């Protein structure tokens, strides 16, 4: 089963200003990720290509990163999620920018049921919260202040109880030898 899930928001700011929100992902003062309402995004080596981490039960690796423009995360968990999610910054008209989040993945096994029944609802709400925070960063009196639906609140309770019973994933720095001088350590990013 293929999934393409797209959320975007027009932000009254320059691409450089909106790109700074992406660059701060998983940092101590992350202005984009809606923590503490949702599990914090964390990486073993910060926001850089090859860093492993995720949020809650969702695991991923930073697959590509162009500071201020684009970051792509390749899924590693849950089982059956094969693909990526990404944030992109796209210039609109002068002084405005589109911040976009995309999931493109194929689902296998039980993930074919878990995505439409559970994860999609949680994901959509979390990403809308992210985009609201982005808009609020530049226009504090604006933004969609929707409350979480009863269905999403129930799913959060169920998934947090399941996560509490499961052993939490450990995000540790990788121990591998340093690459030889001049060796490529990350996939090349597409030209902007």
Backbone as a printed PyTorch tensor [residue, N CA C, xyz], in Angstrom:
tensor([[[  0.8490,  -1.1840,   0.0000],
         [  0.0000,   0.0000,   0.0000],
         [  0.8880,   1.2390,   0.0000]],

        [[  0.6220,   2.1690,  -0.9040],
         [  1.4080,   3.3960,  -1.0030],
         [  0.7010,   4.5290,  -0.2650]],

        [[  1.5030,   5.3930,   0.3660],
         [  0.9790,   6.5500,   1.0930],
         [  1.7180,   7.7950,   0.6260]],

        [[  0.9630,   8.8150,   0.2790],
         [  1.5130,  10.1540,   0.0440],
         [  0.6610,  11.0910,   0.8910]],

        [[  1.2800,  11.7120,   1.8810],
         [  0.5740,  12.5630,   2.8310],
         [  1.2720,  13.9140,   2.8270]],

        [[  0.5420,  14.9760,   2.4760],
         [  1.1370,  16.3020,   2.3290],
         [  0.3860,  17.3120,   3.1910]],

        [[  1.1430,  18.0950,   3.9500],
         [  0.6080,  19.2130,   4.7330],
         [  1.4720,  20.4200,   4.4050]],

        [[  0.8600,  21.5820,   4.2500],
         [  1.6470,  22.7830,   3.9990],
         [  0.9610,  23.9990,   4.6000]],

        [[  1.7640,  25.0090,   4.8320],
         [  1.2410,  26.2430,   5.4100],
         [  1.9830,  27.4160,   4.8050]],

        [[  1.2420,  28.4500,   4.4460],
         [  1.8190,  29.7080,   3.9970],
         [  2.2650,  30.4500,   5.2450]],

        [[  3.5170,  30.9130,   5.2460],
         [  4.1010,  31.6040,   6.3930],
         [  4.5230,  33.0050,   5.9340]],

        [[  4.1000,  34.0680,   6.6510],
         [  4.4740,  35.4320,   6.2600],
         [  5.8890,  35.7730,   6.7230]],

        [[  6.8670,  35.1530,   6.0910],
         [  8.2800,  35.3570,   6.4340],
         [  9.1150,  34.9530,   5.2260]],

        [[ 10.3900,  35.3060,   5.2580],
         [ 11.2840,  34.9490,   4.1540],
         [ 11.6490,  33.4650,   4.2370]],

        [[ 12.0840,  32.8840,   3.1290],
         [ 12.5340,  31.4920,   3.1730],
         [ 13.6660,  31.2820,   4.1870]],

        [[ 14.5400,  32.2530,   4.3280],
         [ 15.6470,  32.1270,   5.2920],
         [ 15.1100,  32.0560,   6.7180]],

        [[ 14.1070,  32.8580,   7.0270],
         [ 13.5290,  32.8380,   8.3700],
         [ 12.8150,  31.5160,   8.6540]],

        [[ 12.0580,  31.0310,   7.6880],
         [ 11.3420,  29.7610,   7.8670],
         [ 12.3350,  28.6060,   7.8790]],

        [[ 13.3630,  28.6860,   7.0530],
         [ 14.3980,  27.6500,   7.0440],
         [ 15.0960,  27.5210,   8.3820]],

        [[ 15.2100,  28.6180,   9.1100],
         [ 15.8270,  28.5680,  10.4420],
         [ 15.0080,  27.6950,  11.3920]],

        [[ 13.6980,  27.6010,  11.1780],
         [ 12.8630,  26.7170,  11.9990],
         [ 13.2480,  25.2570,  11.7650]],

        [[ 13.4600,  24.8950,  10.5030],
         [ 13.8900,  23.5260,  10.1850],
         [ 15.2540,  23.2480,  10.8010]],

        [[ 16.1600,  24.2080,  10.6970],
         [ 17.5170,  24.0180,  11.2240],
         [ 17.5340,  23.8010,  12.7320]],

        [[ 16.5040,  24.2570,  13.4390],
         [ 16.4470,  24.1120,  14.8930],
         [ 15.7390,  22.8350,  15.3420]],

        [[ 15.2700,  22.0080,  14.3910],
         [ 14.5910,  20.7670,  14.7590],
         [ 15.4460,  19.9310,  15.7050]],

        [[ 14.8170,  19.4070,  16.7280],
         [ 15.4450,  18.5300,  17.7180],
         [ 16.4580,  19.2400,  18.5990]],

        [[ 16.5690,  20.5490,  18.4890],
         [ 17.4550,  21.3110,  19.3650],
         [ 16.7880,  21.5820,  20.7070]],

        [[ 17.5430,  22.1510,  21.6220],
         [ 17.0110,  22.4410,  22.9590],
         [ 15.8510,  23.4210,  22.9220]],

        [[ 15.9120,  24.4070,  22.0370],
         [ 14.8540,  25.4190,  21.9300],
         [ 14.1470,  25.3240,  20.5840]],

        [[ 13.7550,  24.1260,  20.2050],
         [ 13.1140,  23.8600,  18.9180],
         [ 11.7860,  24.6250,  18.8240]],

        [[ 11.6930,  25.6420,  17.9280],
         [ 10.4580,  26.4200,  17.8220],
         [  9.3950,  25.7680,  16.9370]],

        [[  9.7440,  24.6730,  16.2440],
         [  8.8260,  24.0630,  15.2870],
         [  8.1100,  22.8350,  15.8600]],

        [[  8.8640,  21.9380,  16.4620],
         [  8.2840,  20.6780,  16.9390],
         [  7.4070,  20.9330,  18.1710]],

        [[  6.1760,  20.4240,  18.1980],
         [  5.2390,  20.7410,  19.2790],
         [  5.4430,  19.9190,  20.5560]],

        [[  6.6290,  20.0380,  21.1250],
         [  6.9290,  19.4110,  22.4040],
         [  6.5780,  20.4330,  23.4860]],

        [[  5.9830,  20.1120,  24.5900],
         [  5.7680,  18.8080,  25.1970],
         [  4.4330,  18.1530,  24.8730]],

        [[  3.6140,  18.7360,  24.0040],
         [  2.3300,  18.1130,  23.6690],
         [  2.5200,  16.7690,  22.9590]],

        [[  3.6520,  16.6040,  22.2790],
         [  3.9680,  15.3760,  21.5450],
         [  5.3650,  14.9330,  21.9490]],

        [[  5.6890,  13.6390,  21.7510],
         [  7.0430,  13.1800,  22.1090],
         [  8.1100,  13.9930,  21.3750]],

        [[  9.1640,  14.3260,  22.0970],
         [ 10.2530,  15.1410,  21.5550],
         [ 10.9750,  14.4140,  20.4140]],

        [[ 11.3640,  15.1750,  19.4010],
         [ 12.2030,  14.6580,  18.3260],
         [ 13.6420,  14.6790,  18.8420]],

        [[ 14.3440,  13.5430,  18.7080],
         [ 15.7270,  13.4420,  19.1910],
         [ 16.5930,  12.7130,  18.1650]],

        [[ 17.8730,  13.0790,  18.1460],
         [ 18.8470,  12.4010,  17.2840],
         [ 20.1260,  12.1560,  18.0560]],

        [[ 20.8040,  11.0630,  17.7300],
         [ 22.0320,  10.7150,  18.4460],
         [ 23.1880,  11.6650,  18.1440]],

        [[ 23.1620,  12.3250,  16.9710],
         [ 24.2460,  13.2320,  16.5960],
         [ 23.7230,  14.5970,  16.1650]],

        [[ 22.5470,  14.9650,  16.6280],
         [ 21.9650,  16.2270,  16.2070],
         [ 21.4130,  16.1340,  14.7950]],

        [[ 21.0030,  17.2480,  14.2650],
         [ 20.4000,  17.2920,  12.9360],
         [ 21.5050,  17.3180,  11.8830]],

        [[ 21.9380,  16.1300,  11.4840],
         [ 22.9500,  16.0030,  10.4330],
         [ 22.7930,  14.6540,   9.7570]],

        [[ 23.2190,  14.5480,   8.5290],
         [ 23.0580,  13.3240,   7.7510],
         [ 23.7040,  12.1520,   8.4890]],

        [[ 22.9530,  11.0620,   8.5770],
         [ 23.4280,   9.8490,   9.2370],
         [ 22.9930,   9.7470,  10.6820]],

        [[ 22.5170,  10.8110,  11.2670],
         [ 22.0810,  10.7940,  12.6580],
         [ 20.8000,   9.9680,  12.7850]],

        [[ 20.7450,   9.1390,  13.8340],
         [ 19.5850,   8.2700,  14.0570],
         [ 18.7670,   8.7730,  15.2310]],

        [[ 17.4710,   8.5880,  15.1510],
         [ 16.5960,   8.9980,  16.2420],
         [ 15.1520,   8.8480,  15.8530]],

        [[ 14.3440,   9.8480,  16.2320],
         [ 12.9240,   9.8180,  15.9170],
         [ 12.1230,  10.5090,  16.9900]],

        [[ 10.8530,  10.1540,  17.0690],
         [  9.9670,  10.6740,  18.1060],
         [  8.9690,   9.5750,  18.4660]],

        [[  8.7570,   9.3800,  19.7670],
         [  7.8450,   8.3260,  20.2140],
         [  8.2390,   6.9990,  19.5790]],

        [[  7.2570,   6.2610,  19.0270],
         [  7.5610,   4.9570,  18.4240],
         [  8.0730,   5.0570,  16.9850]],

        [[  8.2040,   6.2610,  16.4620],
         [  8.6180,   6.4440,  15.0720],
         [ 10.1250,   6.6610,  15.0270]],

        [[ 10.8230,   5.7670,  14.3540],
         [ 12.2730,   5.8670,  14.2330],
         [ 12.6580,   6.2500,  12.8200]],

        [[ 13.7350,   7.0310,  12.7050],
         [ 14.2200,   7.4090,  11.3910],
         [ 15.6540,   7.9010,  11.4730]],

        [[ 16.2640,   8.0030,  10.3030],
         [ 17.6280,   8.4940,  10.1420],
         [ 17.5860,   9.7290,   9.2560]],

        [[ 18.4300,  10.7070,   9.5590],
         [ 18.5130,  11.8860,   8.6910],
         [ 19.1900,  11.4210,   7.3960]],

        [[ 18.4250,  11.3820,   6.3170],
         [ 18.9220,  10.8770,   5.0320],
         [ 19.5470,  11.9680,   4.1830]],

        [[ 19.0240,  13.1810,   4.2720],
         [ 19.5440,  14.3000,   3.4820],
         [ 19.1780,  15.5920,   4.1970]],

        [[ 20.0420,  16.5870,   4.0400],
         [ 19.8080,  17.8490,   4.7310],
         [ 20.5060,  18.9750,   3.9870]],

        [[ 19.7340,  19.9750,   3.5960],
         [ 20.2590,  21.2050,   3.0140],
         [ 19.8320,  22.3050,   3.9890]],

        [[ 20.7480,  22.7910,   4.8200],
         [ 20.3750,  23.7640,   5.8460],
         [ 19.5390,  24.9160,   5.2960]],

        [[ 18.4960,  25.2200,   6.0450],
         [ 17.6230,  26.3210,   5.6850],
         [ 16.6470,  26.0380,   4.5610]],

        [[ 16.7030,  24.8140,   3.9740],
         [ 15.8500,  24.5260,   2.8250],
         [ 15.0790,  23.2200,   2.9120]],

        [[ 15.7400,  22.1550,   3.4130],
         [ 15.1460,  20.8320,   3.2480],
         [ 15.8190,  19.8360,   4.1720]],

        [[ 14.9970,  18.9760,   4.7950],
         [ 15.5410,  17.8450,   5.5480],
         [ 14.6430,  16.6350,   5.2850]],

        [[ 15.2900,  15.5090,   5.0120],
         [ 14.5700,  14.2600,   4.7470],
         [ 14.9960,  13.2070,   5.7640]],

        [[ 13.9940,  12.5070,   6.3000],
         [ 14.2150,  11.4500,   7.2810],
         [ 13.7320,  10.1250,   6.7050]],

        [[ 14.5940,   9.0940,   6.7110],
         [ 14.2280,   7.7580,   6.2290],
         [ 13.7450,   6.9240,   7.4130]],

        [[ 12.5540,   6.3330,   7.2950],
         [ 11.9650,   5.5520,   8.3810],
         [ 12.7760,   4.3030,   8.7100]],

        [[ 12.8860,   4.0160,  10.0070],
         [ 13.4690,   2.7620,  10.4810],
         [ 12.4860,   2.0310,  11.3970]],

        [[ 11.4400,   2.6910,  11.8510],
         [ 10.4100,   2.0850,  12.7010],
         [  9.1630,   2.9460,  12.5960]],

        [[  8.0210,   2.3530,  12.7610],
         [  7.7510,   0.9680,  13.0970],
         [  7.9490,   0.0430,  11.8920]],

        [[  7.9690,  -1.2310,  12.1780],
         [  8.1350,  -2.2330,  11.1220],
         [  7.0300,  -2.0510,  10.0830]],

        [[  7.4070,  -2.1010,   8.8370],
         [  6.4440,  -1.9840,   7.7510],
         [  6.3310,  -0.5980,   7.1410]],

        [[  7.0080,   0.4090,   7.7400],
         [  7.0530,   1.7480,   7.1500],
         [  8.3120,   1.8160,   6.2990]],

        [[  8.1590,   1.8530,   4.9780],
         [  9.3000,   1.9220,   4.0710],
         [  9.1860,   3.2080,   3.2540]],

        [[ 10.0220,   4.1920,   3.5800],
         [  9.9590,   5.4540,   2.8670],
         [ 10.5390,   6.5740,   3.7010]],

        [[ 10.0060,   7.7880,   3.5180],
         [ 10.5940,   8.9460,   4.1940],
         [  9.5220,   9.9580,   4.5600]],

        [[  9.9350,  10.8930,   5.4220],
         [  9.1590,  12.1170,   5.6220],
         [ 10.1440,  13.2630,   5.5740]],

        [[  9.6580,  14.4420,   5.1880],
         [ 10.5550,  15.5770,   4.9980],
         [  9.8390,  16.8940,   5.2290]],

        [[ 10.6330,  17.8920,   5.5780],
         [ 10.1900,  19.2840,   5.6250],
         [ 10.9060,  20.0220,   4.5090]],

        [[ 10.1730,  20.8560,   3.7710],
         [ 10.7810,  21.6920,   2.7400],
         [ 10.2870,  23.1330,   2.8880]],

        [[ 11.1470,  24.0380,   2.4550],
         [ 10.8390,  25.4650,   2.4470],
         [ 10.8110,  25.8930,   0.9900]],

        [[  9.7220,  26.5330,   0.5800],
         [  9.5890,  26.9520,  -0.8120],
         [  9.1780,  28.4180,  -0.8500]],

        [[  9.9410,  29.2050,  -1.5680],
         [  9.6350,  30.6210,  -1.7130],
         [  8.3080,  30.7780,  -2.4430]],

        [[  7.4850,  31.6710,  -1.9370],
         [  6.1910,  31.9380,  -2.5620],
         [  6.2980,  33.2860,  -3.2630]],

        [[  5.6840,  34.2950,  -2.7600],
         [  5.8550,  35.6420,  -3.2810],
         [  6.7910,  36.3780,  -2.3300]],

        [[  7.2910,  37.5460,  -2.6840],
         [  8.2300,  38.2470,  -1.7970],
         [  7.6770,  38.3790,  -0.3710]],

        [[  8.4900,  37.9530,   0.5960],
         [  8.1070,  38.0510,   2.0020],
         [  7.2070,  36.9430,   2.4930]],

        [[  6.9980,  35.9070,   1.6870],
         [  6.1920,  34.7800,   2.1500],
         [  6.7900,  33.4680,   1.6620]],

        [[  6.4950,  32.4210,   2.4000],
         [  7.1190,  31.1260,   2.1770],
         [  6.0960,  30.0290,   2.4430]],

        [[  6.2360,  28.9130,   1.7510],
         [  5.4230,  27.7340,   2.0290],
         [  6.3090,  26.7390,   2.7640]],

        [[  5.8560,  26.3150,   3.9310],
         [  6.5150,  25.2470,   4.6890],
         [  5.6880,  23.9970,   4.4490]],

        [[  6.3480,  22.9540,   3.9550],
         [  5.6430,  21.7310,   3.5630],
         [  6.2300,  20.5300,   4.2930]],

        [[  5.3490,  19.6230,   4.6780],
         [  5.7690,  18.3290,   5.2260],
         [  5.1540,  17.2470,   4.3520]],

        [[  5.9800,  16.2810,   3.9380],
         [  5.5300,  15.2010,   3.0600],
         [  5.9550,  13.8700,   3.6510]],

        [[  5.0380,  12.9140,   3.6260],
         [  5.3830,  11.5020,   3.8610],
         [  5.1560,  10.7930,   2.5420]],

        [[  6.1380,  10.0210,   2.0980],
         [  6.0090,   9.1520,   0.9330],
         [  6.5400,   7.7950,   1.3720]],

        [[  5.6560,   6.8070,   1.4240],
         [  6.0980,   5.4950,   1.9000],
         [  5.2010,   4.3920,   1.3610]],

        [[  5.7400,   3.1940,   1.4530],
         [  4.9870,   1.9730,   1.1760],
         [  4.8120,   1.2630,   2.5030]],

        [[  3.6410,   0.7030,   2.6800],
         [  3.3360,  -0.0030,   3.9210],
         [  3.3160,  -1.5030,   3.6630]],

        [[  3.8760,  -2.2370,   4.6130],
         [  3.9330,  -3.6920,   4.5160],
         [  3.4120,  -4.2970,   5.8090]],

        [[  2.8870,  -5.5180,   5.7180],
         [  2.4550,  -6.2450,   6.9110],
         [  1.3890,  -5.4920,   7.6900]],

        [[  1.5150,  -5.5310,   9.0300],
         [  0.5020,  -4.8970,   9.8880],
         [  0.4790,  -3.3810,   9.7520]],

        [[  1.5320,  -2.7840,   9.2210],
         [  1.5450,  -1.3280,   9.0150],
         [  0.4420,  -0.8960,   8.0500]],

        [[ -0.0020,  -1.8080,   7.1690],
         [ -1.1000,  -1.4750,   6.2460],
         [ -2.3870,  -1.1690,   6.9970]],

        [[ -2.5050,  -1.7000,   8.2180],
         [ -3.6840,  -1.4320,   9.0420],
         [ -3.3910,  -0.3650,  10.0920]],

        [[ -2.1740,  -0.3920,  10.6340],
         [ -1.8110,   0.5540,  11.6950],
         [ -1.8050,   1.9920,  11.1860]],

        [[ -1.3460,   2.2280,   9.9500],
         [ -1.3210,   3.6010,   9.4270],
         [ -2.7260,   4.1940,   9.3310]],

        [[ -3.6620,   3.5670,   8.5980],
         [ -4.9680,   4.2260,   8.4540],
         [ -5.7940,   4.2640,   9.7390]],

        [[ -5.5820,   3.2970,  10.6220],
         [ -6.3940,   3.2430,  11.8400],
         [ -5.8270,   4.0600,  12.9950]],

        [[ -4.4950,   4.1840,  13.0730],
         [ -3.8810,   4.8400,  14.2330],
         [ -2.9220,   5.9510,  13.8180]],

        [[ -1.8280,   5.5880,  13.1660],
         [ -0.7370,   6.5330,  12.9270],
         [ -1.1390,   7.7400,  12.0920]],

        [[ -1.9810,   7.5580,  11.0900],
         [ -2.3540,   8.6900,  10.2360],
         [ -3.0190,   9.7950,  11.0390]],

        [[ -3.9150,   9.4250,  11.9400],
         [ -4.6460,  10.4150,  12.7430],
         [ -3.6940,  11.1750,  13.6610]],

        [[ -2.7840,  10.4410,  14.2870],
         [ -1.8080,  11.0710,  15.1730],
         [ -0.8610,  11.9600,  14.3670]],

        [[ -0.3710,  11.4290,  13.2460],
         [  0.5520,  12.1790,  12.3880],
         [ -0.0770,  13.4870,  11.9090]],

        [[ -1.2910,  13.4030,  11.3760],
         [ -1.9280,  14.6010,  10.8240],
         [ -2.0780,  15.6850,  11.8910]],

        [[ -2.4510,  15.3000,  13.0850],
         [ -2.6190,  16.2750,  14.1620],
         [ -1.2780,  16.8640,  14.5810]],

        [[ -0.2570,  16.0110,  14.7240],
         [  1.0740,  16.4870,  15.1110],
         [  1.6280,  17.4710,  14.0780]],

        [[  1.5320,  17.1390,  12.8000],
         [  2.0900,  18.0120,  11.7620],
         [  1.3150,  19.3220,  11.6750]],

        [[  0.0130,  19.2920,  11.8270],
         [ -0.7440,  20.5410,  11.8490],
         [ -0.3140,  21.3960,  13.0370]],

        [[ -0.0030,  20.7580,  14.1800],
         [  0.5350,  21.4980,  15.3260],
         [  1.8760,  22.1420,  14.9750]],

        [[  2.7470,  21.4040,  14.2670],
         [  4.0430,  21.9630,  13.8220],
         [  3.8240,  23.1920,  12.9470]],

        [[  2.9530,  23.0640,  11.9720],
         [  2.7200,  24.1680,  11.0420],
         [  2.0800,  25.3660,  11.7430]],

        [[  1.2230,  25.0980,  12.7130],
         [  0.6530,  26.1950,  13.5080],
         [  1.7420,  26.9180,  14.2860]],

        [[  2.6910,  26.1600,  14.8500],
         [  3.8000,  26.7810,  15.5790],
         [  4.6520,  27.6350,  14.6370]],

        [[  4.8590,  27.1520,  13.4170],
         [  5.6400,  27.9280,  12.4450],
         [  4.9390,  29.2460,  12.1420]],

        [[  3.6500,  29.1950,  11.8920],
         [  2.8990,  30.4160,  11.6150],
         [  2.9190,  31.3440,  12.8250]],

        [[  2.7260,  30.7680,  14.0040],
         [  2.6970,  31.5540,  15.2410],
         [  4.0440,  32.2360,  15.5180]],

        [[  5.1450,  31.6380,  15.0560],
         [  6.4770,  32.2300,  15.2640],
         [  6.5970,  33.5870,  14.5840]],

        [[  5.8600,  33.7980,  13.5000],
         [  5.9630,  35.0420,  12.7460],
         [  4.7070,  35.9110,  12.8370]],

        [[  3.6320,  35.3170,  13.2550],
         [  2.3760,  36.0520,  13.4200],
         [  1.6980,  35.5110,  14.6770]],

        [[  2.1370,  35.9820,  15.8610],
         [  1.6610,  35.4290,  17.1310],
         [  0.1500,  35.4690,  17.3340]],

        [[ -0.5320,  36.4110,  16.7020],
         [ -1.9790,  36.5090,  16.8820],
         [ -2.7570,  35.6620,  15.8760]],

        [[ -2.0410,  34.9400,  15.0310],
         [ -2.6760,  34.1570,  13.9840],
         [ -2.4150,  32.6790,  14.2340]],

        [[ -3.0070,  31.8650,  13.4440],
         [ -2.7610,  30.4320,  13.5370],
         [ -4.0430,  29.7100,  13.8740]],

        [[ -4.0750,  28.4750,  13.5140],
         [ -5.2160,  27.6120,  13.7510],
         [ -5.0460,  27.0210,  15.1400]],

        [[ -5.9570,  27.3040,  16.0090],
         [ -5.8330,  26.8230,  17.3870],
         [ -6.8670,  25.7410,  17.6700]],

        [[ -6.9650,  24.7880,  16.7490],
         [ -7.9140,  23.6890,  16.9230],
         [ -7.5280,  22.8370,  18.1210]],

        [[ -8.5230,  22.3290,  18.7740],
         [ -8.2800,  21.4030,  19.8720],
         [ -8.1740,  19.9970,  19.2940]],

        [[ -7.4750,  19.1400,  20.0110],
         [ -7.3310,  17.7630,  19.6020],
         [ -8.7020,  17.0770,  19.6580]],

        [[ -9.0150,  16.2930,  18.6460],
         [-10.3030,  15.5970,  18.6490],
         [-10.3140,  14.5060,  19.7110]],

        [[-11.5040,  14.0900,  20.1000],
         [-11.6450,  13.0090,  21.0880],
         [-10.9930,  11.7340,  20.5550]],

        [[-11.1190,  11.4940,  19.2740],
         [-10.5190,  10.2990,  18.6620],
         [ -8.9960,  10.3210,  18.8040]],

        [[ -8.3660,  11.4520,  18.5170],
         [ -6.9050,  11.5630,  18.6360],
         [ -6.4870,  11.4630,  20.1030]],

        [[ -7.2400,  12.0880,  21.0140],
         [ -6.9080,  11.9670,  22.4490],
         [ -6.9490,  10.5080,  22.8960]],

        [[ -7.9600,   9.7400,  22.4230],
         [ -8.0510,   8.3220,  22.7730],
         [ -6.8610,   7.5510,  22.1930]],

        [[ -6.5110,   7.8070,  20.9350],
         [ -5.3660,   7.1170,  20.3210],
         [ -4.0740,   7.4390,  21.0630]],

        [[ -3.9050,   8.6840,  21.4950],
         [ -2.7070,   9.0660,  22.2550],
         [ -2.6400,   8.3090,  23.5760]],

        [[ -3.7810,   8.1940,  24.2500],
         [ -3.7910,   7.4350,  25.5210],
         [ -3.4130,   5.9800,  25.2740]],

        [[ -4.0100,   5.3820,  24.2460],
         [ -3.7260,   3.9790,  23.9440],
         [ -2.2640,   3.7650,  23.5690]],

        [[ -1.7340,   4.6330,  22.7080],
         [ -0.3460,   4.4530,  22.2730],
         [  0.6350,   4.7710,  23.3960]],

        [[  0.3050,   5.7130,  24.2750],
         [  1.2280,   6.0110,  25.3790],
         [  1.2330,   4.8740,  26.3920]],

        [[  0.0850,   4.2100,  26.6050],
         [  0.0450,   3.0570,  27.5040],
         [  0.8440,   1.8990,  26.9190]],

        [[  0.7130,   1.6820,  25.6100],
         [  1.4760,   0.6230,  24.9440],
         [  2.9650,   0.9300,  25.0130]],

        [[  3.3270,   2.1990,  24.7750],
         [  4.7400,   2.5920,  24.8150],
         [  5.3020,   2.4500,  26.2240]],

        [[  4.4980,   2.7260,  27.2480],
         [  4.9690,   2.6200,  28.6340],
         [  5.2920,   1.1700,  28.9850]],

        [[  4.5580,   0.2230,  28.3820],
         [  4.8180,  -1.2000,  28.6650],
         [  6.0130,  -1.7220,  27.8680]],

        [[  6.2880,  -1.0820,  26.7300],
         [  7.3970,  -1.5230,  25.8770],
         [  8.6970,  -0.9020,  26.3620]],

        [[  9.8000,  -1.5920,  26.0760],
         [ 11.1080,  -1.0430,  26.4010],
         [ 11.3840,   0.1170,  25.4570]],

        [[ 11.7160,   1.3050,  25.9890],
         [ 11.9520,   2.4550,  25.1060],
         [ 13.1890,   2.2440,  24.2450]],

        [[ 13.1500,   2.7430,  23.0000],
         [ 14.3350,   2.6200,  22.1500],
         [ 15.4690,   3.4650,  22.7150]],

        [[ 16.6710,   2.9680,  22.5540],
         [ 17.8540,   3.6820,  23.0260],
         [ 18.4980,   4.3580,  21.8340]],

        [[ 18.6990,   5.6500,  21.9440],
         [ 19.3660,   6.3980,  20.8800],
         [ 20.7710,   6.6890,  21.3740]],

        [[ 21.7280,   5.9770,  20.8160],
         [ 23.1180,   6.1410,  21.2160],
         [ 23.9400,   6.5400,  20.0080]],

        [[ 25.0200,   7.2670,  20.2390],
         [ 25.9040,   7.6000,  19.1210],
         [ 26.4550,   6.3330,  18.4870]],

        [[ 26.5760,   6.3650,  17.1860],
         [ 27.1610,   5.2190,  16.4830],
         [ 28.6490,   5.1550,  16.7530]],

        [[ 29.1500,   3.9440,  16.8850],
         [ 30.5950,   3.7990,  17.0320],
         [ 31.1140,   3.1190,  15.7720]],

        [[ 31.5990,   3.9340,  14.8860],
         [ 32.1850,   3.4060,  13.6540],
         [ 33.4220,   4.2290,  13.3500]],

        [[ 34.3410,   3.6480,  12.6180],
         [ 35.5600,   4.3810,  12.3250],
         [ 35.2810,   5.6260,  11.4910]],

        [[ 36.0870,   6.6270,  11.6920],
         [ 35.9620,   7.8630,  10.9230],
         [ 36.2940,   7.5860,   9.4680]],

        [[ 35.5990,   8.2400,   8.5300],
         [ 35.8980,   8.0220,   7.1150],
         [ 37.2760,   8.5660,   6.7680]],

        [[ 37.8380,   7.9830,   5.7430],
         [ 39.1370,   8.4460,   5.2660],
         [ 39.0130,   9.8740,   4.7530]],

        [[ 40.0790,  10.6220,   4.8020],
         [ 40.0770,  12.0150,   4.3420],
         [ 39.5590,  12.0780,   2.9110]],

        [[ 38.6100,  12.9870,   2.6780],
         [ 38.0730,  13.1720,   1.3360],
         [ 36.9590,  12.2020,   0.9820]],

        [[ 36.6750,  11.2220,   1.8470],
         [ 35.6250,  10.2550,   1.5370],
         [ 34.2570,  10.9010,   1.7200]],

        [[ 33.3190,  10.5290,   0.8730],
         [ 31.9650,  11.0580,   0.9830],
         [ 31.2830,  10.3700,   2.1650]],

        [[ 30.6760,  11.1520,   3.0640],
         [ 30.0240,  10.5730,   4.2370],
         [ 28.5100,  10.6990,   4.1870]],

        [[ 27.9780,  11.3940,   3.2100],
         [ 26.5220,  11.5670,   3.1360],
         [ 26.1140,  11.5860,   1.6740]],

        [[ 24.8600,  11.1720,   1.4220],
         [ 24.3980,  11.2390,   0.0470],
         [ 24.3390,  12.6910,  -0.4180]],

        [[ 24.5980,  12.8930,  -1.6780],
         [ 24.5470,  14.2510,  -2.2250],
         [ 23.1080,  14.7490,  -2.2020]],

        [[ 22.9160,  15.9780,  -1.8310],
         [ 21.5900,  16.5810,  -1.7950],
         [ 21.2690,  17.1220,  -3.1820]],

        [[ 19.9670,  17.1220,  -3.5060],
         [ 19.6090,  17.6710,  -4.8200],
         [ 19.8740,  19.1600,  -4.8660]],

        [[ 20.1030,  19.6750,  -6.0510],
         [ 20.3180,  21.1140,  -6.2240],
         [ 19.0250,  21.8370,  -5.9040]],

        [[ 19.0920,  22.9410,  -5.1420],
         [ 17.8610,  23.6740,  -4.8110],
         [ 17.2460,  24.2990,  -6.0320]]])
